[in-house]
Amino acid sequence: MKIVTIIVLVVVALFILLPILSGNAHIPTSMSATEIGHFIGGFMRYWINAIKSAFSAL
Protein backbone atom coordinates (compact mmCIF):
# COMPACT_ATOMS: atom_id res chain seq x y z
CA MET A 1 0.00 0.00 0.00
CA LYS A 2 2.88 2.38 0.68
CA ILE A 3 4.28 1.90 -2.82
CA VAL A 4 0.93 2.78 -4.38
CA THR A 5 0.79 5.96 -2.30
CA ILE A 6 4.29 6.97 -3.39
CA ILE A 7 3.49 6.28 -7.05
CA VAL A 8 0.29 8.37 -6.84
CA LEU A 9 2.18 11.26 -5.21
CA VAL A 10 4.88 11.16 -7.90
CA VAL A 11 2.27 11.16 -10.69
CA VAL A 12 0.42 14.10 -9.12
CA ALA A 13 3.68 16.00 -8.65
CA LEU A 14 4.65 15.43 -12.28
CA PHE A 15 1.18 16.48 -13.45
CA ILE A 16 1.60 19.79 -11.63
CA LEU A 17 5.34 20.38 -12.09
CA LEU A 18 5.81 19.56 -15.78
CA PRO A 19 3.98 22.69 -17.04
CA ILE A 20 5.84 24.85 -14.53
CA LEU A 21 9.27 23.41 -15.37
CA SER A 22 8.65 23.72 -19.11
CA GLY A 23 7.92 27.43 -18.70
CA ASN A 24 4.32 27.34 -19.94
CA ALA A 25 2.72 27.96 -16.54
CA HIS A 26 4.44 30.62 -14.48
CA ILE A 27 3.91 30.48 -10.73
CA PRO A 28 1.62 33.35 -9.70
CA THR A 29 3.38 36.11 -7.78
CA SER A 30 0.14 37.35 -6.24
CA MET A 31 -3.33 35.97 -5.68
CA SER A 32 -4.93 38.31 -8.21
CA ALA A 33 -7.42 36.91 -10.67
CA THR A 34 -5.20 37.81 -13.62
CA GLU A 35 -2.18 35.96 -12.23
CA ILE A 36 -4.24 32.88 -11.38
CA GLY A 37 -5.85 32.98 -14.83
CA HIS A 38 -2.48 33.11 -16.58
CA PHE A 39 -1.26 30.18 -14.47
CA ILE A 40 -4.33 28.03 -15.20
CA GLY A 41 -4.25 29.03 -18.87
CA GLY A 42 -0.60 28.03 -19.22
CA PHE A 43 -1.26 24.82 -17.31
CA MET A 44 -4.15 23.84 -19.57
CA ARG A 45 -2.31 24.94 -22.74
CA TYR A 46 0.60 22.65 -21.84
CA TRP A 47 -1.59 19.58 -21.32
CA ILE A 48 -3.73 20.24 -24.40
CA ASN A 49 -0.58 20.50 -26.54
CA ALA A 50 0.85 17.37 -24.90
CA ILE A 51 -2.31 15.39 -25.64
CA LYS A 52 -2.42 16.70 -29.23
CA SER A 53 1.21 15.69 -29.73
CA ALA A 54 0.58 12.23 -28.28
CA PHE A 55 -2.40 11.59 -30.55
CA SER A 56 -0.71 12.96 -33.65
CA ALA A 57 2.22 10.59 -33.06
CA LEU A 58 -0.17 7.64 -33.22
mmCIF file as Biopython writes it, N, C-alpha, C and O atoms, coordinates in Angstrom:
data_model
#
loop_
_atom_site.group_PDB
_atom_site.id
_atom_site.type_symbol
_atom_site.label_atom_id
_atom_site.label_alt_id
_atom_site.label_comp_id
_atom_site.label_asym_id
_atom_site.label_entity_id
_atom_site.label_seq_id
_atom_site.pdbx_PDB_ins_code
_atom_site.Cartn_x
_atom_site.Cartn_y
_atom_site.Cartn_z
_atom_site.occupancy
_atom_site.B_iso_or_equiv
_atom_site.auth_seq_id
_atom_site.auth_asym_id
_atom_site.pdbx_PDB_model_num
ATOM 1   N N  . MET A ? 1  ? 0.824  -1.201 0.000   1.0 0.0 1  A 1 
ATOM 2   C CA . MET A ? 1  ? 0.000  0.000  0.000   1.0 0.0 1  A 1 
ATOM 3   C C  . MET A ? 1  ? 0.862  1.256  0.000   1.0 0.0 1  A 1 
ATOM 4   O O  . MET A ? 1  ? 0.466  2.269  -0.577  1.0 0.0 1  A 1 
ATOM 5   N N  . LYS A ? 2  ? 2.022  1.213  0.629   1.0 0.0 2  A 1 
ATOM 6   C CA . LYS A ? 2  ? 2.881  2.382  0.679   1.0 0.0 2  A 1 
ATOM 7   C C  . LYS A ? 2  ? 3.456  2.698  -0.701  1.0 0.0 2  A 1 
ATOM 8   O O  . LYS A ? 2  ? 3.648  3.866  -1.041  1.0 0.0 2  A 1 
ATOM 9   N N  . ILE A ? 3  ? 3.727  1.675  -1.487  1.0 0.0 3  A 1 
ATOM 10  C CA . ILE A ? 3  ? 4.275  1.901  -2.825  1.0 0.0 3  A 1 
ATOM 11  C C  . ILE A ? 3  ? 3.244  2.576  -3.712  1.0 0.0 3  A 1 
ATOM 12  O O  . ILE A ? 3  ? 3.579  3.465  -4.495  1.0 0.0 3  A 1 
ATOM 13  N N  . VAL A ? 4  ? 1.990  2.157  -3.592  1.0 0.0 4  A 1 
ATOM 14  C CA . VAL A ? 4  ? 0.927  2.777  -4.381  1.0 0.0 4  A 1 
ATOM 15  C C  . VAL A ? 4  ? 0.790  4.246  -4.016  1.0 0.0 4  A 1 
ATOM 16  O O  . VAL A ? 4  ? 0.597  5.082  -4.899  1.0 0.0 4  A 1 
ATOM 17  N N  . THR A ? 5  ? 0.884  4.573  -2.754  1.0 0.0 5  A 1 
ATOM 18  C CA . THR A ? 5  ? 0.795  5.961  -2.299  1.0 0.0 5  A 1 
ATOM 19  C C  . THR A ? 5  ? 1.941  6.795  -2.870  1.0 0.0 5  A 1 
ATOM 20  O O  . THR A ? 5  ? 1.729  7.921  -3.319  1.0 0.0 5  A 1 
ATOM 21  N N  . ILE A ? 6  ? 3.137  6.248  -2.854  1.0 0.0 6  A 1 
ATOM 22  C CA . ILE A ? 6  ? 4.292  6.967  -3.389  1.0 0.0 6  A 1 
ATOM 23  C C  . ILE A ? 6  ? 4.140  7.176  -4.894  1.0 0.0 6  A 1 
ATOM 24  O O  . ILE A ? 6  ? 4.440  8.256  -5.402  1.0 0.0 6  A 1 
ATOM 25  N N  . ILE A ? 7  ? 3.681  6.162  -5.602  1.0 0.0 7  A 1 
ATOM 26  C CA . ILE A ? 7  ? 3.493  6.285  -7.049  1.0 0.0 7  A 1 
ATOM 27  C C  . ILE A ? 7  ? 2.442  7.345  -7.365  1.0 0.0 7  A 1 
ATOM 28  O O  . ILE A ? 7  ? 2.627  8.145  -8.282  1.0 0.0 7  A 1 
ATOM 29  N N  . VAL A ? 8  ? 1.346  7.358  -6.616  1.0 0.0 8  A 1 
ATOM 30  C CA . VAL A ? 8  ? 0.293  8.365  -6.839  1.0 0.0 8  A 1 
ATOM 31  C C  . VAL A ? 8  ? 0.838  9.768  -6.570  1.0 0.0 8  A 1 
ATOM 32  O O  . VAL A ? 8  ? 0.557  10.691 -7.334  1.0 0.0 8  A 1 
ATOM 33  N N  . LEU A ? 9  ? 1.606  9.940  -5.509  1.0 0.0 9  A 1 
ATOM 34  C CA . LEU A ? 9  ? 2.181  11.259 -5.210  1.0 0.0 9  A 1 
ATOM 35  C C  . LEU A ? 9  ? 3.149  11.712 -6.290  1.0 0.0 9  A 1 
ATOM 36  O O  . LEU A ? 9  ? 3.175  12.894 -6.633  1.0 0.0 9  A 1 
ATOM 37  N N  . VAL A ? 10 ? 3.935  10.811 -6.827  1.0 0.0 10 A 1 
ATOM 38  C CA . VAL A ? 10 ? 4.875  11.159 -7.900  1.0 0.0 10 A 1 
ATOM 39  C C  . VAL A ? 10 ? 4.118  11.560 -9.161  1.0 0.0 10 A 1 
ATOM 40  O O  . VAL A ? 10 ? 4.493  12.526 -9.825  1.0 0.0 10 A 1 
ATOM 41  N N  . VAL A ? 11 ? 3.059  10.831 -9.497  1.0 0.0 11 A 1 
ATOM 42  C CA . VAL A ? 11 ? 2.272  11.162 -10.686 1.0 0.0 11 A 1 
ATOM 43  C C  . VAL A ? 11 ? 1.601  12.529 -10.532 1.0 0.0 11 A 1 
ATOM 44  O O  . VAL A ? 11 ? 1.588  13.325 -11.471 1.0 0.0 11 A 1 
ATOM 45  N N  . VAL A ? 12 ? 1.051  12.795 -9.363  1.0 0.0 12 A 1 
ATOM 46  C CA . VAL A ? 12 ? 0.417  14.101 -9.116  1.0 0.0 12 A 1 
ATOM 47  C C  . VAL A ? 12 ? 1.451  15.219 -9.188  1.0 0.0 12 A 1 
ATOM 48  O O  . VAL A ? 12 ? 1.188  16.277 -9.760  1.0 0.0 12 A 1 
ATOM 49  N N  . ALA A ? 13 ? 2.624  14.985 -8.608  1.0 0.0 13 A 1 
ATOM 50  C CA . ALA A ? 13 ? 3.684  16.002 -8.647  1.0 0.0 13 A 1 
ATOM 51  C C  . ALA A ? 13 ? 4.123  16.270 -10.077 1.0 0.0 13 A 1 
ATOM 52  O O  . ALA A ? 13 ? 4.327  17.425 -10.450 1.0 0.0 13 A 1 
ATOM 53  N N  . LEU A ? 14 ? 4.272  15.229 -10.881 1.0 0.0 14 A 1 
ATOM 54  C CA . LEU A ? 14 ? 4.653  15.426 -12.284 1.0 0.0 14 A 1 
ATOM 55  C C  . LEU A ? 14 ? 3.563  16.156 -13.051 1.0 0.0 14 A 1 
ATOM 56  O O  . LEU A ? 14 ? 3.856  17.010 -13.888 1.0 0.0 14 A 1 
ATOM 57  N N  . PHE A ? 15 ? 2.303  15.823 -12.771 1.0 0.0 15 A 1 
ATOM 58  C CA . PHE A ? 15 ? 1.182  16.484 -13.450 1.0 0.0 15 A 1 
ATOM 59  C C  . PHE A ? 15 ? 1.197  17.988 -13.185 1.0 0.0 15 A 1 
ATOM 60  O O  . PHE A ? 15 ? 0.865  18.782 -14.065 1.0 0.0 15 A 1 
ATOM 61  N N  . ILE A ? 16 ? 1.576  18.369 -11.986 1.0 0.0 16 A 1 
ATOM 62  C CA . ILE A ? 16 ? 1.600  19.788 -11.629 1.0 0.0 16 A 1 
ATOM 63  C C  . ILE A ? 16 ? 2.915  20.451 -12.048 1.0 0.0 16 A 1 
ATOM 64  O O  . ILE A ? 16 ? 2.908  21.586 -12.526 1.0 0.0 16 A 1 
ATOM 65  N N  . LEU A ? 17 ? 4.038  19.758 -11.875 1.0 0.0 17 A 1 
ATOM 66  C CA . LEU A ? 17 ? 5.342  20.381 -12.089 1.0 0.0 17 A 1 
ATOM 67  C C  . LEU A ? 17 ? 5.780  20.456 -13.545 1.0 0.0 17 A 1 
ATOM 68  O O  . LEU A ? 17 ? 6.524  21.370 -13.902 1.0 0.0 17 A 1 
ATOM 69  N N  . LEU A ? 18 ? 5.354  19.538 -14.394 1.0 0.0 18 A 1 
ATOM 70  C CA . LEU A ? 18 ? 5.810  19.564 -15.782 1.0 0.0 18 A 1 
ATOM 71  C C  . LEU A ? 18 ? 5.473  20.874 -16.504 1.0 0.0 18 A 1 
ATOM 72  O O  . LEU A ? 18 ? 6.348  21.423 -17.174 1.0 0.0 18 A 1 
ATOM 73  N N  . PRO A ? 19 ? 4.247  21.398 -16.400 1.0 0.0 19 A 1 
ATOM 74  C CA . PRO A ? 19 ? 3.980  22.689 -17.043 1.0 0.0 19 A 1 
ATOM 75  C C  . PRO A ? 19 ? 4.806  23.841 -16.467 1.0 0.0 19 A 1 
ATOM 76  O O  . PRO A ? 19 ? 5.197  24.757 -17.190 1.0 0.0 19 A 1 
ATOM 77  N N  . ILE A ? 20 ? 5.066  23.783 -15.165 1.0 0.0 20 A 1 
ATOM 78  C CA . ILE A ? 20 ? 5.842  24.846 -14.532 1.0 0.0 20 A 1 
ATOM 79  C C  . ILE A ? 20 ? 7.300  24.771 -14.981 1.0 0.0 20 A 1 
ATOM 80  O O  . ILE A ? 20 ? 7.900  25.792 -15.315 1.0 0.0 20 A 1 
ATOM 81  N N  . LEU A ? 21 ? 7.867  23.571 -14.988 1.0 0.0 21 A 1 
ATOM 82  C CA . LEU A ? 21 ? 9.267  23.408 -15.366 1.0 0.0 21 A 1 
ATOM 83  C C  . LEU A ? 21 ? 9.508  23.679 -16.847 1.0 0.0 21 A 1 
ATOM 84  O O  . LEU A ? 21 ? 10.603 24.088 -17.235 1.0 0.0 21 A 1 
ATOM 85  N N  . SER A ? 22 ? 8.484  23.451 -17.680 1.0 0.0 22 A 1 
ATOM 86  C CA . SER A ? 22 ? 8.649  23.719 -19.113 1.0 0.0 22 A 1 
ATOM 87  C C  . SER A ? 22 ? 8.540  25.205 -19.429 1.0 0.0 22 A 1 
ATOM 88  O O  . SER A ? 22 ? 8.923  25.636 -20.517 1.0 0.0 22 A 1 
ATOM 89  N N  . GLY A ? 23 ? 8.024  25.989 -18.497 1.0 0.0 23 A 1 
ATOM 90  C CA . GLY A ? 23 ? 7.921  27.428 -18.704 1.0 0.0 23 A 1 
ATOM 91  C C  . GLY A ? 23 ? 6.577  27.877 -19.251 1.0 0.0 23 A 1 
ATOM 92  O O  . GLY A ? 23 ? 6.393  29.066 -19.514 1.0 0.0 23 A 1 
ATOM 93  N N  . ASN A ? 24 ? 5.637  26.965 -19.429 1.0 0.0 24 A 1 
ATOM 94  C CA . ASN A ? 24 ? 4.318  27.343 -19.940 1.0 0.0 24 A 1 
ATOM 95  C C  . ASN A ? 24 ? 3.439  27.950 -18.863 1.0 0.0 24 A 1 
ATOM 96  O O  . ASN A ? 24 ? 2.672  28.872 -19.141 1.0 0.0 24 A 1 
ATOM 97  N N  . ALA A ? 25 ? 3.534  27.457 -17.653 1.0 0.0 25 A 1 
ATOM 98  C CA . ALA A ? 25 ? 2.718  27.956 -16.543 1.0 0.0 25 A 1 
ATOM 99  C C  . ALA A ? 25 ? 3.643  28.602 -15.519 1.0 0.0 25 A 1 
ATOM 100 O O  . ALA A ? 25 ? 4.369  27.909 -14.807 1.0 0.0 25 A 1 
ATOM 101 N N  . HIS A ? 26 ? 3.615  29.910 -15.448 1.0 0.0 26 A 1 
ATOM 102 C CA . HIS A ? 26 ? 4.442  30.620 -14.479 1.0 0.0 26 A 1 
ATOM 103 C C  . HIS A ? 26 ? 3.735  30.660 -13.138 1.0 0.0 26 A 1 
ATOM 104 O O  . HIS A ? 26 ? 2.523  30.864 -13.075 1.0 0.0 26 A 1 
ATOM 105 N N  . ILE A ? 27 ? 4.480  30.467 -12.077 1.0 0.0 27 A 1 
ATOM 106 C CA . ILE A ? 27 ? 3.912  30.482 -10.731 1.0 0.0 27 A 1 
ATOM 107 C C  . ILE A ? 27 ? 3.405  31.891 -10.437 1.0 0.0 27 A 1 
ATOM 108 O O  . ILE A ? 27 ? 4.141  32.860 -10.622 1.0 0.0 27 A 1 
ATOM 109 N N  . PRO A ? 28 ? 2.155  32.020 -9.982  1.0 0.0 28 A 1 
ATOM 110 C CA . PRO A ? 28 ? 1.616  33.351 -9.695  1.0 0.0 28 A 1 
ATOM 111 C C  . PRO A ? 28 ? 2.396  34.053 -8.591  1.0 0.0 28 A 1 
ATOM 112 O O  . PRO A ? 28 ? 2.732  33.449 -7.573  1.0 0.0 28 A 1 
ATOM 113 N N  . THR A ? 29 ? 2.677  35.328 -8.805  1.0 0.0 29 A 1 
ATOM 114 C CA . THR A ? 29 ? 3.382  36.106 -7.784  1.0 0.0 29 A 1 
ATOM 115 C C  . THR A ? 29 ? 2.419  36.715 -6.771  1.0 0.0 29 A 1 
ATOM 116 O O  . THR A ? 29 ? 2.818  37.059 -5.659  1.0 0.0 29 A 1 
ATOM 117 N N  . SER A ? 30 ? 1.156  36.845 -7.155  1.0 0.0 30 A 1 
ATOM 118 C CA . SER A ? 30 ? 0.138  37.348 -6.238  1.0 0.0 30 A 1 
ATOM 119 C C  . SER A ? 30 ? -1.128 36.531 -6.446  1.0 0.0 30 A 1 
ATOM 120 O O  . SER A ? 30 ? -1.214 35.731 -7.378  1.0 0.0 30 A 1 
ATOM 121 N N  . MET A ? 31 ? -2.087 36.730 -5.592  1.0 0.0 31 A 1 
ATOM 122 C CA . MET A ? 31 ? -3.331 35.973 -5.682  1.0 0.0 31 A 1 
ATOM 123 C C  . MET A ? 31 ? -4.395 36.733 -6.482  1.0 0.0 31 A 1 
ATOM 124 O O  . MET A ? 31 ? -5.592 36.549 -6.257  1.0 0.0 31 A 1 
ATOM 125 N N  . SER A ? 32 ? -3.961 37.576 -7.404  1.0 0.0 32 A 1 
ATOM 126 C CA . SER A ? 32 ? -4.926 38.314 -8.209  1.0 0.0 32 A 1 
ATOM 127 C C  . SER A ? 32 ? -5.539 37.378 -9.247  1.0 0.0 32 A 1 
ATOM 128 O O  . SER A ? 32 ? -4.948 36.363 -9.616  1.0 0.0 32 A 1 
ATOM 129 N N  . ALA A ? 33 ? -6.708 37.733 -9.700  1.0 0.0 33 A 1 
ATOM 130 C CA . ALA A ? 33 ? -7.422 36.905 -10.674 1.0 0.0 33 A 1 
ATOM 131 C C  . ALA A ? 33 ? -6.647 36.785 -11.978 1.0 0.0 33 A 1 
ATOM 132 O O  . ALA A ? 33 ? -6.667 35.731 -12.614 1.0 0.0 33 A 1 
ATOM 133 N N  . THR A ? 34 ? -5.971 37.841 -12.382 1.0 0.0 34 A 1 
ATOM 134 C CA . THR A ? 34 ? -5.197 37.814 -13.620 1.0 0.0 34 A 1 
ATOM 135 C C  . THR A ? 34 ? -4.040 36.832 -13.524 1.0 0.0 34 A 1 
ATOM 136 O O  . THR A ? 34 ? -3.811 36.046 -14.444 1.0 0.0 34 A 1 
ATOM 137 N N  . GLU A ? 35 ? -3.314 36.872 -12.421 1.0 0.0 35 A 1 
ATOM 138 C CA . GLU A ? 35 ? -2.181 35.959 -12.233 1.0 0.0 35 A 1 
ATOM 139 C C  . GLU A ? 35 ? -2.646 34.502 -12.190 1.0 0.0 35 A 1 
ATOM 140 O O  . GLU A ? 35 ? -2.033 33.634 -12.812 1.0 0.0 35 A 1 
ATOM 141 N N  . ILE A ? 36 ? -3.709 34.240 -11.471 1.0 0.0 36 A 1 
ATOM 142 C CA . ILE A ? 36 ? -4.238 32.878 -11.379 1.0 0.0 36 A 1 
ATOM 143 C C  . ILE A ? 36 ? -4.731 32.422 -12.751 1.0 0.0 36 A 1 
ATOM 144 O O  . ILE A ? 36 ? -4.530 31.268 -13.130 1.0 0.0 36 A 1 
ATOM 145 N N  . GLY A ? 37 ? -5.368 33.314 -13.489 1.0 0.0 37 A 1 
ATOM 146 C CA . GLY A ? 37 ? -5.850 32.983 -14.829 1.0 0.0 37 A 1 
ATOM 147 C C  . GLY A ? 37 ? -4.723 32.654 -15.784 1.0 0.0 37 A 1 
ATOM 148 O O  . GLY A ? 37 ? -4.842 31.720 -16.577 1.0 0.0 37 A 1 
ATOM 149 N N  . HIS A ? 38 ? -3.630 33.401 -15.728 1.0 0.0 38 A 1 
ATOM 150 C CA . HIS A ? 38 ? -2.476 33.112 -16.578 1.0 0.0 38 A 1 
ATOM 151 C C  . HIS A ? 38 ? -1.856 31.757 -16.214 1.0 0.0 38 A 1 
ATOM 152 O O  . HIS A ? 38 ? -1.433 31.003 -17.090 1.0 0.0 38 A 1 
ATOM 153 N N  . PHE A ? 39 ? -1.809 31.461 -14.912 1.0 0.0 39 A 1 
ATOM 154 C CA . PHE A ? 39 ? -1.263 30.178 -14.470 1.0 0.0 39 A 1 
ATOM 155 C C  . PHE A ? 39 ? -2.125 29.022 -14.973 1.0 0.0 39 A 1 
ATOM 156 O O  . PHE A ? 39 ? -1.604 28.061 -15.539 1.0 0.0 39 A 1 
ATOM 157 N N  . ILE A ? 40 ? -3.428 29.109 -14.770 1.0 0.0 40 A 1 
ATOM 158 C CA . ILE A ? 40 ? -4.328 28.033 -15.199 1.0 0.0 40 A 1 
ATOM 159 C C  . ILE A ? 40 ? -4.333 27.918 -16.719 1.0 0.0 40 A 1 
ATOM 160 O O  . ILE A ? 40 ? -4.371 26.812 -17.259 1.0 0.0 40 A 1 
ATOM 161 N N  . GLY A ? 41 ? -4.295 29.053 -17.409 1.0 0.0 41 A 1 
ATOM 162 C CA . GLY A ? 41 ? -4.246 29.030 -18.872 1.0 0.0 41 A 1 
ATOM 163 C C  . GLY A ? 41 ? -2.987 28.354 -19.391 1.0 0.0 41 A 1 
ATOM 164 O O  . GLY A ? 41 ? -3.056 27.549 -20.320 1.0 0.0 41 A 1 
ATOM 165 N N  . GLY A ? 42 ? -1.846 28.667 -18.809 1.0 0.0 42 A 1 
ATOM 166 C CA . GLY A ? 42 ? -0.600 28.032 -19.220 1.0 0.0 42 A 1 
ATOM 167 C C  . GLY A ? 42 ? -0.587 26.553 -18.895 1.0 0.0 42 A 1 
ATOM 168 O O  . GLY A ? 42 ? -0.076 25.739 -19.665 1.0 0.0 42 A 1 
ATOM 169 N N  . PHE A ? 43 ? -1.155 26.210 -17.741 1.0 0.0 43 A 1 
ATOM 170 C CA . PHE A ? 43 ? -1.258 24.824 -17.307 1.0 0.0 43 A 1 
ATOM 171 C C  . PHE A ? 43 ? -2.094 24.014 -18.298 1.0 0.0 43 A 1 
ATOM 172 O O  . PHE A ? 43 ? -1.683 22.941 -18.739 1.0 0.0 43 A 1 
ATOM 173 N N  . MET A ? 44 ? -3.259 24.535 -18.639 1.0 0.0 44 A 1 
ATOM 174 C CA . MET A ? 44 ? -4.150 23.837 -19.574 1.0 0.0 44 A 1 
ATOM 175 C C  . MET A ? 44 ? -3.558 23.797 -20.983 1.0 0.0 44 A 1 
ATOM 176 O O  . MET A ? 44 ? -3.671 22.786 -21.675 1.0 0.0 44 A 1 
ATOM 177 N N  . ARG A ? 45 ? -2.931 24.889 -21.404 1.0 0.0 45 A 1 
ATOM 178 C CA . ARG A ? 45 ? -2.312 24.939 -22.737 1.0 0.0 45 A 1 
ATOM 179 C C  . ARG A ? 45 ? -1.240 23.855 -22.871 1.0 0.0 45 A 1 
ATOM 180 O O  . ARG A ? 45 ? -1.133 23.205 -23.911 1.0 0.0 45 A 1 
ATOM 181 N N  . TYR A ? 46 ? -0.450 23.665 -21.815 1.0 0.0 46 A 1 
ATOM 182 C CA . TYR A ? 46 ? 0.598  22.646 -21.839 1.0 0.0 46 A 1 
ATOM 183 C C  . TYR A ? 46 ? -0.006 21.258 -22.038 1.0 0.0 46 A 1 
ATOM 184 O O  . TYR A ? 46 ? 0.447  20.499 -22.895 1.0 0.0 46 A 1 
ATOM 185 N N  . TRP A ? 47 ? -1.036 20.924 -21.242 1.0 0.0 47 A 1 
ATOM 186 C CA . TRP A ? 47 ? -1.594 19.581 -21.318 1.0 0.0 47 A 1 
ATOM 187 C C  . TRP A ? 47 ? -2.382 19.356 -22.599 1.0 0.0 47 A 1 
ATOM 188 O O  . TRP A ? 47 ? -2.401 18.238 -23.114 1.0 0.0 47 A 1 
ATOM 189 N N  . ILE A ? 48 ? -3.028 20.379 -23.122 1.0 0.0 48 A 1 
ATOM 190 C CA . ILE A ? 48 ? -3.726 20.236 -24.404 1.0 0.0 48 A 1 
ATOM 191 C C  . ILE A ? 48 ? -2.719 19.986 -25.513 1.0 0.0 48 A 1 
ATOM 192 O O  . ILE A ? 48 ? -2.938 19.116 -26.356 1.0 0.0 48 A 1 
ATOM 193 N N  . ASN A ? 49 ? -1.618 20.731 -25.528 1.0 0.0 49 A 1 
ATOM 194 C CA . ASN A ? 49 ? -0.585 20.504 -26.540 1.0 0.0 49 A 1 
ATOM 195 C C  . ASN A ? 49 ? 0.067  19.130 -26.380 1.0 0.0 49 A 1 
ATOM 196 O O  . ASN A ? 49 ? 0.393  18.481 -27.374 1.0 0.0 49 A 1 
ATOM 197 N N  . ALA A ? 50 ? 0.260  18.684 -25.141 1.0 0.0 50 A 1 
ATOM 198 C CA . ALA A ? 50 ? 0.851  17.368 -24.899 1.0 0.0 50 A 1 
ATOM 199 C C  . ALA A ? 50 ? -0.068 16.259 -25.410 1.0 0.0 50 A 1 
ATOM 200 O O  . ALA A ? 50 ? 0.399  15.290 -26.009 1.0 0.0 50 A 1 
ATOM 201 N N  . ILE A ? 51 ? -1.361 16.397 -25.175 1.0 0.0 51 A 1 
ATOM 202 C CA . ILE A ? 51 ? -2.311 15.391 -25.643 1.0 0.0 51 A 1 
ATOM 203 C C  . ILE A ? 51 ? -2.402 15.402 -27.169 1.0 0.0 51 A 1 
ATOM 204 O O  . ILE A ? 51 ? -2.469 14.343 -27.794 1.0 0.0 51 A 1 
ATOM 205 N N  . LYS A ? 52 ? -2.405 16.603 -27.774 1.0 0.0 52 A 1 
ATOM 206 C CA . LYS A ? 52 ? -2.420 16.701 -29.234 1.0 0.0 52 A 1 
ATOM 207 C C  . LYS A ? 52 ? -1.181 16.039 -29.832 1.0 0.0 52 A 1 
ATOM 208 O O  . LYS A ? 52 ? -1.275 15.319 -30.825 1.0 0.0 52 A 1 
ATOM 209 N N  . SER A ? 53 ? -0.026 16.285 -29.227 1.0 0.0 53 A 1 
ATOM 210 C CA . SER A ? 53 ? 1.213  15.690 -29.732 1.0 0.0 53 A 1 
ATOM 211 C C  . SER A ? 53 ? 1.181  14.166 -29.593 1.0 0.0 53 A 1 
ATOM 212 O O  . SER A ? 53 ? 1.640  13.451 -30.484 1.0 0.0 53 A 1 
ATOM 213 N N  . ALA A ? 54 ? 0.647  13.677 -28.489 1.0 0.0 54 A 1 
ATOM 214 C CA . ALA A ? 54 ? 0.579  12.231 -28.283 1.0 0.0 54 A 1 
ATOM 215 C C  . ALA A ? 54 ? -0.335 11.565 -29.309 1.0 0.0 54 A 1 
ATOM 216 O O  . ALA A ? 54 ? -0.005 10.501 -29.833 1.0 0.0 54 A 1 
ATOM 217 N N  . PHE A ? 55 ? -1.475 12.179 -29.597 1.0 0.0 55 A 1 
ATOM 218 C CA . PHE A ? 55 ? -2.402 11.590 -30.551 1.0 0.0 55 A 1 
ATOM 219 C C  . PHE A ? 55 ? -1.925 11.740 -31.992 1.0 0.0 55 A 1 
ATOM 220 O O  . PHE A ? 55 ? -2.213 10.886 -32.830 1.0 0.0 55 A 1 
ATOM 221 N N  . SER A ? 56 ? -1.206 12.807 -32.284 1.0 0.0 56 A 1 
ATOM 222 C CA . SER A ? 56 ? -0.710 12.964 -33.647 1.0 0.0 56 A 1 
ATOM 223 C C  . SER A ? 56 ? 0.446  12.009 -33.933 1.0 0.0 56 A 1 
ATOM 224 O O  . SER A ? 56 ? 0.708  11.686 -35.092 1.0 0.0 56 A 1 
ATOM 225 N N  . ALA A ? 57 ? 1.136  11.555 -32.891 1.0 0.0 57 A 1 
ATOM 226 C CA . ALA A ? 57 ? 2.221  10.595 -33.063 1.0 0.0 57 A 1 
ATOM 227 C C  . ALA A ? 57 ? 1.668  9.199  -33.337 1.0 0.0 57 A 1 
ATOM 228 O O  . ALA A ? 57 ? 2.371  8.350  -33.884 1.0 0.0 57 A 1 
ATOM 229 N N  . LEU A ? 58 ? 0.429  8.962  -32.965 1.0 0.0 58 A 1 
ATOM 230 C CA . LEU A ? 58 ? -0.168 7.641  -33.224 1.0 0.0 58 A 1 
ATOM 231 C C  . LEU A ? 58 ? -0.553 7.592  -34.648 1.0 0.0 58 A 1 
ATOM 232 O O  . LEU A ? 58 ? -1.078 6.580  -35.111 1.0 0.0 58 A 1 
#
